[in-house]
Amino acid sequence: MLWSKTLLLSAGLFLSVSGVHATSTTCPSYPTTQDKTHALSDASLFVGPPKALVELMPDSDQETVWTLPDYQDEAKEHKTSLYFICHYKNTKQTVEVIVPATAKKCSVAYNKHSKVVAVCE
């Protein structure tokens, strides 16, 4: 009986702690750590690798936000992932970031320092 209470307590603690550590993914501010001349300018979201050309439109014209649950299901159904493609000023260089399967939303916006921030969480 004691072991079952301990097991339940451990499971509850694990679930509560794991919920606190939500995974978020961001585009790097610059394409490489050495290249500080090309700042982040935008991001795109794809189902599967970008070469498959399945780019997703944001939820609205007013904000660059994607609500992900349906897209995550589609990616899982096709045995692939969502890809967040980071675009930089004055270069064609991009950075591909695989969106965690647990992410619920991706967005591109300006932070309080007027810099572009692209994040999936």
C-alpha positions as CSV (number, residue, x, y, z in Angstrom):
1,M,0.0,0.0,0.0
2,L,2.8,2.4,0.9
3,W,4.6,1.7,-2.4
4,S,1.4,2.6,-4.4
5,K,1.1,6.0,-2.6
6,T,4.8,6.6,-3.3
7,L,4.3,5.7,-6.9
8,L,1.2,8.0,-7.2
9,L,3.1,10.9,-5.5
10,S,6.1,10.4,-7.8
11,A,3.9,10.3,-10.9
12,G,2.1,13.5,-9.8
13,L,5.3,15.3,-9.1
14,F,6.7,14.2,-12.5
15,L,3.7,15.4,-14.3
16,S,3.6,18.8,-12.5
17,V,7.3,19.4,-13.1
18,S,7.2,18.3,-16.8
19,G,4.3,20.8,-17.4
20,V,6.4,23.7,-16.1
21,H,9.2,23.0,-18.6
22,A,7.4,23.7,-21.9
23,T,9.5,23.5,-24.9
24,S,9.9,26.6,-27.0
25,T,12.0,27.1,-30.2
26,T,13.2,30.4,-31.5
27,C,14.9,31.5,-34.7
28,P,18.5,32.6,-34.0
29,S,18.9,36.4,-34.2
30,Y,21.6,35.9,-36.9
31,P,22.1,33.1,-39.4
32,T,25.5,32.1,-37.8
33,T,27.3,33.1,-34.6
34,Q,30.1,34.7,-36.7
35,D,27.7,36.6,-39.0
36,K,26.2,39.6,-37.2
37,T,25.4,41.6,-40.3
38,H,22.1,39.9,-41.3
39,A,19.4,40.3,-38.7
40,L,16.3,38.2,-38.5
41,S,13.6,39.6,-40.7
42,D,10.8,37.0,-40.9
43,A,9.9,33.4,-40.7
44,S,7.8,30.9,-42.6
45,L,6.1,27.7,-41.4
46,F,6.0,24.5,-43.5
47,V,4.6,21.0,-43.1
48,G,7.6,18.9,-43.9
49,P,10.9,20.1,-45.3
50,P,10.6,23.4,-47.3
51,K,11.7,21.6,-50.5
52,A,8.3,19.9,-50.4
53,L,6.7,23.4,-50.9
54,V,3.9,23.0,-48.3
55,E,4.0,26.5,-46.8
56,L,1.3,27.4,-44.3
57,M,-0.4,30.8,-44.2
58,P,-0.7,32.6,-40.9
59,D,-4.1,32.6,-39.1
60,S,-4.9,36.2,-40.2
61,D,-3.6,39.1,-42.2
62,Q,-3.2,41.2,-39.0
63,E,-0.6,39.1,-37.2
64,T,2.0,36.5,-38.2
65,V,0.7,33.7,-35.9
66,W,0.0,30.1,-36.6
67,T,-2.2,28.0,-34.3
68,L,-0.6,24.5,-34.6
69,P,-2.7,21.6,-33.3
70,D,-4.3,20.8,-36.7
71,Y,-1.0,21.3,-38.5
72,Q,0.8,19.0,-36.0
73,D,-1.8,16.3,-36.7
74,E,-1.3,16.7,-40.4
75,A,2.5,16.5,-40.0
76,K,2.1,13.4,-37.9
77,E,-0.2,11.8,-40.4
78,H,2.4,12.3,-43.1
79,K,5.2,11.1,-40.9
80,T,7.0,14.4,-40.9
81,S,7.4,17.5,-38.8
82,L,6.6,21.2,-38.9
83,Y,9.6,23.3,-40.0
84,F,10.1,27.0,-39.0
85,I,12.2,28.7,-41.7
86,C,14.1,31.8,-40.4
87,H,14.7,34.5,-43.0
88,Y,17.4,37.2,-42.6
89,K,18.0,40.7,-44.1
90,N,20.1,41.1,-47.2
91,T,20.9,37.4,-47.7
92,K,19.2,34.3,-49.1
93,Q,20.6,32.3,-46.2
94,T,18.0,30.7,-44.0
95,V,18.0,28.6,-40.9
96,E,15.6,25.6,-40.6
97,V,14.2,24.8,-37.2
98,I,12.1,21.7,-36.5
99,V,9.1,22.7,-34.5
100,P,8.6,20.5,-31.4
101,A,5.6,18.2,-31.6
102,T,4.3,19.7,-28.4
103,A,4.3,23.3,-29.7
104,K,0.8,24.9,-29.8
105,K,1.6,28.2,-31.6
106,C,4.3,29.9,-33.7
107,S,4.6,33.7,-34.2
108,V,6.7,36.4,-35.6
109,A,6.6,39.8,-33.9
110,Y,8.7,42.8,-32.8
111,N,10.1,42.7,-29.2
112,K,10.4,45.8,-26.9
113,H,13.7,46.7,-28.6
114,S,12.0,46.7,-32.1
115,K,13.8,43.6,-33.2
116,V,12.1,40.7,-35.0
117,V,11.5,37.6,-32.8
118,A,10.2,34.3,-34.2
119,V,9.2,31.7,-31.7
120,C,7.2,28.4,-31.5
121,E,6.0,27.4,-28.1
